[in-house]
């Protein structure tokens, strides 16, 4: 082989190597782009069908949740349990979603002594808040919670429209959007108990 031929072969090999590297770089960019799109689709599906972001409005859940806290709510396969903080889509008396704590479930008996401020469920004092429950609305106590419904209270008992009022009453479990899992804004304390 002559030197010119060797030089041409080397040039061709260099072009092939460069072309191959350009193709690899294009593939890497395409793969990254594809991964980002796939991740966005998965996140969109999760937040459409399994989780929701909810903005807390008002002070009815203080000190547990503050006005304008952002929380993640699990919406899949939820079964109501005492102590859970839930988002309720609406009630007959309220058109906006509300965030409250489930104090009692179907079949439980709730009694509130407005003189002492003590809430009892099935004869046991509830312990979700240290605040006394002295504000009375238009529901007479004791009350037995109908099956398929829950009795909810805000943690800020002096400033909460909840199951003590016929505007909210015992809430049909089908109106529960889901359980609050954690607070993600403001940053810092993520726990919700």
Secondary structure, 3 states (H helix, E strand, C coil): CCHHHHHHHHHHHHHHHHHHHHHHHHHHHHHHHHHHHHHHHHHHHHHHHCEEEEECCCCCCCCCCCCCCEEEEECCCCCCCCCCEEEECCCCCCCCCEEEEEEEECCCEEEEECCCCEEEECCEECCCCCCCCCCCCCCCCCEECCCCEEEEECCCHHHCCCCCCCCCCCEEHHHEEEEEEEEEECCCCCCCC
